[in-house]
Each structure stands twice: as structure tokens, then as C-alpha cells.
């Protein structure tokens, strides 16, 4: 453990509730004693950037993140062993204090049935270090391991927001606890290991399966890749909130070998905004779950030349993706791209504010063939059928426009990958589409004089009444005006009968006369 009077650059320190990193140890002219130059995690905690009276003693990343303080202000360091014992071991004194506090609560609440039992059992259990399985020393000033041989069954350890600052310290911890498989190192600042340290440290981390490094100022994906060499068995990695902007395509190099086992990757609240970075992540062969909430993604794009009936050769094992809090511009295009992933089953995404939630559900369920869960809700077969039907109707007009043009139809299927498979189930949408022809109030009739066999074709209004039709027939056929009223009949060709049209005040549509029918008169 580094002692308070043997500080060096890179050491993590704590003053009150504020954490920082030692950037300078030494004298300042015209003052007495030793000063400690600190770069605070909180960029507004300090007073300068490392410059005092015109002299630059160190350099901070932010202009007001630096301070010069005296060593006596620093919180006293602890080993991990000391922090665990202090937090978890129950002594007779703490039992007595806890018992008195509970009785005070009982009295204040007037809870006569509120009993205090089992304090001795609790104390006995907590005092047995070997029974500890999950330990948190968050915010404790831990900067070294200590003797951890007592923690034989420890599996999960939270040392976030402590004073650990180099990987040798962490290696000493995990080496002493072979049962440990989950490690939370969030809100710490680590210096990179030397190249010669990588191999020996990797041996110490051989049992660690899950590492959380939220807000550790890693700064780049390259830094993550370099550190990955320390964790040969890692399956779950969280690097949330680390200022990562671009994922470069070095995923086939030797440095990425450790990440070949990664099943769960948390990249939330970084700045991975470009489609190429997302595509590069797709080369992680074992990845099953990817968290990209809050990255500023505007689009998702995989291979443009992927046929509608094939899948892309990235994210081959991805089953779950989180895309909340991203300004995605075209959700329909996003869903179409996600349909290219071979094994995707779960998607978490914000609903499109420009349409109803029900329409968002229909779009994503109808678009992604293998989707089983959307925003934590299981998709029923009925919902899938209904959603596919909605998509079938939604894009029917577009399909009709391009169906006879091979190139345009190919482009349509690339943009709407689900349409061919929906058509296989529901058929062609052309019969579903409404008749766009303009409705007419006129019908074409054939008028037949039964006596002479003379015929005339005439367009007449559907609503013309029989009395008016009689007058029209008289004029068309030049019949004598003095003839008695005509007898009209509708010739029904299907049934080979004549239907008398007797009510002269009724219109043709009353008798369901249609375009092309024949009216016989006598």
C-alpha cells in the first residue's frame, strides 16, 4: 500500500467527497513544505489548470480541474481487507448500538408487536468472513489489497469509487480470491499497464468473467482493446460513459483475442454515433447482447448489397440490442436493417413520436422476422400476424407501382425486406387495393325494340326513372307520340328471363340495372 507520505504521480486520492489524481508532488517557491498537485474528477472542483504564479507544475484536461493542497487534507488510505472488516464485521459494541437504535425506533413508533430477534445470529453470520459472497466497499479509500485469504467464497466484489489506480493493485486482489468472477471498478482512474506486465496480469485475471468499468475515463475503444488483453476469460464487459466515439476495425488483430469471448457489451452513454463503428462491433463473434442507449446514433446501416432473403455476416450471435435515447431519423429503415441480423430476438427502442405507439409496434414486429420481445413485452403470434398484415397494406400501393419493373422491384424489396415473405402468406395485395378509377353516375344500356328487332346503345344516368326512359325511347326510335305507354323489361341473360319494369316512377338503380344490360320494350 502506498503511504500518505510516499505519494507519486498517478496515485488516486480523496478529500471529503471529492476524488482526484496526483499530478505533482514537491515544493512551490515562496512557501514552506510539500504540496500535492491534484487533478480532480469534478472539472469544476479546482482553481486552475496546474499553473501557480505563472509556473506550470502539471497540466489538467479541463481549465479549472487543478488544485494544490497539503498532504494532511487527504483521506487516510485503506487496504481492501481493512475496508471489508470495518464494514461487515459485527462486534459486541456494534450489536449493542444496533439493538439500542432498534428499540428507540420501536418506542417512537409505539409498535408494541415489533420484536427485535436474531441479533446474535446476525452477528455470528457476519463475523464469519468465509460466508461472504457479495461485497461492496464503494466510496471507501481503498488503494491496496491487504490479506484476502479469509474471503474464500467471495464471488462478486464492488470496489467502485475507491482509490485503486493501477492494474497491479487489482491483480493482487483477484489473485488472492480465486472464487471471484465479477468485479465492479467503476468511477476509478487507472494508468495503463506496461507491456511486460500484460502477460503476468492476464494470469491473475483468468477467473474473472464480468468487469464493470463505468465512467473510468478510458477515452477510446483502442484503450478498451488494450486492456482486454488482461482478461482472457471475460464474457461481460461494461464500459458505459467513457467518452468512446469511434470503434475502429482492429477486431481481427491479436489485441482483440480476449474480446472474442464477450457475450454482453455495455456501451451506453458514450458517443458511438456512426454506422461504421456499429458495423465494426459486429465482428465480435460471441456477442449476444449489445447496449447502445444514449450514443447519439442517427442511423443503422449494414451491408447495402444484402439480398432480401439473406442475412449479413456480422452480429452472427446477437440476440438483444438496446437503442433507447438515440435520435434515429428513420425507424422503418432501422427495423429493415435489423432484419438483416440472423438471430436477433429482442429490441429495446423509443417509440417514434410522430406516430402512435401501436403503429411503432406494428412496424417493428412486421419488419423483423425473428423478433420475440419488443421493449420487454413478448410478441404473440396474433400480434405478429396482425402487424404483418398492416405492413402488407401500408406498402401495397408502392408495390403496385414497381411490380412490373424488375430493377425498381428489386430496390423495393431491399428497402422492405419483409414484403416478399408477407406476400407468401397473404398473397398479392392488388385485390386488396381499392378501385382508383373514378366512379361514374352513367351506365351504358342496349335498348331493343322487340317488334322490329332494332337496337340502340345509349348512356343514361343510373337514377333515370322509367317514365323519362320511355320518353327517351320514343325519341330515339321515332315512335308515334300517340302510341300507348311502352312496356319495359330488363333482360336477365344469366337466368334467361325477362323482368318487368312496372313502376314508372322508380329509377333504374331501384331494379339494379347495371352497365351493359339490355332493356326490351314492346
Secondary structure, DSSP 8 states (H G I E B T S, - for coil): ---TTS--TT-EEEETTEEEEEEEEE--TTS-S-EEEEEESSTTSSSBSSEETTEE----SSTT-EEEE-GGGS---EEHHHHHHHHH---HHHHHHHHHHHHHHHHHHT-TT-----HHHHHHHHH-GGG--EEE-TT--EEE----TT-TT--EEE-TTSS--BHHHHHHHHHH-TT--EEE-TT---B---HHHHHHHHHHTTT--EEE-TT----SHHHHHHHHTT-TT--EEE--SS------S-TTSGGGGGGGG--EEE-TTS----HHHHHHHTT-TT--EEE-TTS--------TT--TTS--SSSTT--EEE-TT---S-HHHHHHHHTTSTT--EEE----TTS-HHHHHHHHHHH-TT--EETTEE--HHHHHHHHHHHHHHTHHHHHHHTT-HHHHHHHHHHSTHHHHHHHHH--GGGTS---S---SEEEEEEEETTT--EEEEEEETT-BHHHHHHHHHHHTT--TTS----EEEEETTTTEEEEE--TTSBGGGGT--TT-EEEE-
